[in-house]
Amino acid sequence: MLADRPAITAVFEQENGLLASKLSGKTLVHLSTISPEQSVSFAERIEQAGEAGQLVLLLGGQAITACRPLLEILAKESIHFGAHGTGSSAKLAINLLLALVGEGVAETSANGPDSTKRS
């Protein structure tokens, strides 16, 4: 897993990076939390290099069937959302939802019956 766009860009563009490699017959698995636009951009660069396919655990892309055995090892469940970028969109939406739930729990804890803060 790569943390962000600069890390992914480095792996793609370094002297012996992915874009310099022979990608034919290989499947790239993308597990990074990046924007949908960045996900689409990287997929397009791979396609220009002669390959198509992008996967995330919340899946977007075309190479799902070939990767299903690997995904079963990597994750308890995988959900295919559609075209490139849709898996990243789903992941970001879920991250936002979890942040909102966390905020709600924090507010509830801060203002609960044992709180010293009274309205």
PyMOL commands that set and color helices and strands:
alter all, ss='L'
color gray80, all
select helices_A, chain A and resi 5-13+18-20+36-48+64-74+86-110
alter helices_A, ss='H'
color red, helices_A
select strands_A, chain A and resi 58-60+79-82
alter strands_A, ss='S'
color yellow, strands_A
deselect
rebuild
show_as cartoon
